[in-house]
């Protein structure tokens, strides 16, 4: 029985096609067209799938061709995910005529869900495949609507040419060479540490960008460092730090799951009452 069950499970794992997907699209306006900006495909089987074309079915009779892959098929590997990105659409055409599809992309009154269910349709080596299952992705946003004590916090980072900038860096020094570039992150207290072999920054050298640039040019003339050109940047201009700082209080499991739910219920009731009152006045 164990051998039979294992055989059946292995057969199901490798047979047929099972792909989940999701769509991100931009809504149009009177002067622009709605379009699909990105799709996600998740291969759920232990077998590769050959995809020759990708379509978006926006109604039973309308298929938008997102990609024609006949010359170079897309082959998602077993248990792998694929992301495909698409650009803005100048216009849609059918039989050498323009066709306006914005009304088919419209949302319901809640402005969150589409009026019409849209499906990704794949032309595969096994025939037509309609992606009906959405990729199940968890997000704490739903928790917030059930419990207003839920906080979603985003870390703010700064990157320059694929490098994360140290928050303590006062200057970025770019030493440019013929075929490469070296990025140095200089802190305001750099003069306290011995970082470079053969020379040391002083507090005066860290006064401003011009003094830093002159310092490195001087070291080049002394032969302590080699580069073709030097550029100094101020990373503080790339991020705006709010003046107001909140102190995160510690919240216990009981406080979050009991007090938070009660406060959320009261808040929702008060909001509903306020909306009814506003609607009555209108």
N, C-alpha and C positions, 0 to 999 in steps of 0.2 A: 504493500500500500504506500509506503514511504517512497519507494522507487517510482511508482506510478504517479504520485503527486508531484515529485520532483520533475519528472518528464513532462507533465502537463504544464507546470509553471515555466519550465525552460522553453517549451513550445510557444506559450503565450507571450513570453518575454521577447522572443525573436520574430514572431509572426505579425503580419499586418502593420499598420501605421498608427501611432498615437502621438500627436503633436498638440501641445497647448500654445496659445498665443495671445498677445494683447496688442492694442493699437494706440498710438498717440497721434492725434491729428489737430491741425490748426483750423479754426473756424474762419470762414470768409466774411467779406464785407461787400458793400455795393461796388467797391473798386478793386477787390481782390477775390481770389478763389480759395475755397476751403481745400485742404489737401492733407494727405497722410505724411507726417514728418518722420515717423519711426515705427517699426514693428518689432516685436520680440517673438521668437519661435523657440520652443523648448521640446526637444526630442525625448520622449518618455520611454522609448524602446531600446533594446540592446541590438540595434541594427541601424546602419546608415540609410538615409533617405535621399534620393536624387530628385531635385526640384528644378523643373525647366521653366517655370513662370510663376509669378506671384500676382494675385488679383485681390481686389477689395470688392466684395459683393455688398452694395449699399441698398439694394432692393432685389426682389426675385428676378428682375430682368436687366439690371444694370451691373456690369462688371468693369471696374477700373483696373487697367493693367498697370501695376506698379513696377514690375520688372519683367523683361524678356530675357531669360537665361539660357536660351537654346544653344548658344555658342559656348557658354561656360557655365554649366549647371552648378547650382548650389547644393552641396552635399553635407548636411549636418551629421556629425559623428554620433555614435550611440551615446545616449544620456548627456547630450551637449546642448548648449543654448546659442542662439544666433541673433544678432541685432542687425537690422538693415535700416539705413537712413535715406531719406528722400528730400529733394529740394522743393522750393516753392513752384507752384504751377502757374504758368502764364495764361493758359486756357485749356479746356477740354475739347476734344473734337470727335466727331463721328461722321463718317462719309464726307469728309472735307468740309464739314460745317461745325461751327462752335455750338457747344451745349452747356447750359448753366446748371450746375448740380448743387449750388449752395443750399437750396431749400431741402435737399435730401440729407444734408449734414446738420440741420437745425436740432437744437436741444429742446427738451420738455420745459415746462414752466419753472421747474426747480433749477434749471440751468446747470444740471449736473449729469443727467442721463440723456442719451440720444432718443429722438422720437422713433427711429427705426433701428432695429438690431442689425449691426454690420458684422460681416464674417470675412476672415482671410481665407481665400481659396487658393490651393496649391495645385499646379499641374505637375504630377510626380510620375515616376516610372511605373507606379501601380495604378495610375489613372487620376481622376479628380479626387481631391481630399479637402473637405471643408473643416477648418479649424473651429470647432464649436466650444471647446473648453478654454477658459481663460487661465492665464498663469496666476496662481494663487500667491499673492505677495502680502506679507503682513506689514501693517503700518500702525504706529501708535496714535495716529490722528483719530481713528475710530474710538480709541480709549478716552480721548479728551471729551468727546460728545457724551460719553456715558459717565465720565467722572471729570469734573472741571479742575480737580487738583492735579491732573496729569499735565506735566510740563515737557514740551518737546524743545530741546536745546540744540542749537547748531554751533559747532566750533567754527570760528572765523580764522582762516589761514590765508597766507599770501604766498603766491608762487611767482617765481621769475625764471622763465625758460626751464620748466620742469624741476626746479629746485625750490623747496620750501624755505621761505625767508625766516631767519631767526627773529622772534619778536624783540630781542634786545639789540638787534643790529641798527646802528644809527646811519651807516652808509653801506652801499654796495659798490665795491670797486671792481670794475671789469678790466682785466688785463687782456687785451686783444693781441692775438698772434696771427700768422698768415693763414693757418687752416684751423685754428681752434680759439677757445676763449676760456679764461679762468675767472671764476667769480669768488671774490673775497667778501665776507661779511664782517664789517668792522663795528665793534661795540663802542659805546661811549666811554667805557672804562678800560679800553684796550691798552692804554699806557701803563696799567698796573701789571700786565702779564708779558712774558717773553714768548712771543708767538713766531717771529720770523728770525731766521738765521742770518746774522750779520748786521741787522739794523732793528731799531726799536722806535715805535711811535711815542710821541710825547703828548701831553695834554693840549699844548698849543696846536699841534698838527691836527687835532680832532675838532678844531673850532668850527669849520664849515667845509663845504665840498671843495672849494678852491684850494684851501690849505692842504687837504688830503691829496688832491691831484698834484700839487707842487711837490709834496713830500715824495710820492712815488716816482715822479719824473727826476727828482734829485737822486734818489737811490739808483735809478737806471744809469744816470751819468757817472755815478761812482762804481758801477759794475756790480752792485749788490743784487740786482734783479733785471731780467730781460723781458721785454715786450715791445710790440710795435706801436701800440697806442693805449692810452688809459682813459677810462670814463668813470665818473662817479655819479651814483644815483642816490636819491633820498627815498627809502621805502615807506617812510611815515606818511607820504602823500598818497599812497595806494590804498590805505584803509582809514576809515573814519571811526575812531573809538568814542563811544558815547560817554558823556561825563557822569551820567547816573549809573551807579553800581548797586545791584540787588544782592543781598546776602541770602544764600540758599539755606532755608531752615531745614533741620532734620525732621522728617515725617515718618512716623511708625506705620507698620502694615495695618494696624487696627484703625489709625486715624485716616489713612488713605482710603481703605475699603469700607469704613462705616461713616465717619464724618464727611468724607468727600462725596459719597453717594447722597447723603442727606442734603448737603449744601447744593449739589447739582439739581436735585429734585425741586428744592425751593426756588433756585434760580430759574429753572425752566418754567415753573408755574408763574412766577412773577413776570417773565418775559412774555408768556402766553397771554396773561392778563393785560399787559401793556399793549400788545398787538391788537387785542380785541377792542380795547379802549380807543386806540388810534383809528381802527377801522370804523368804529361806531361814529366817531367825530367826522370822519371823511364822508 
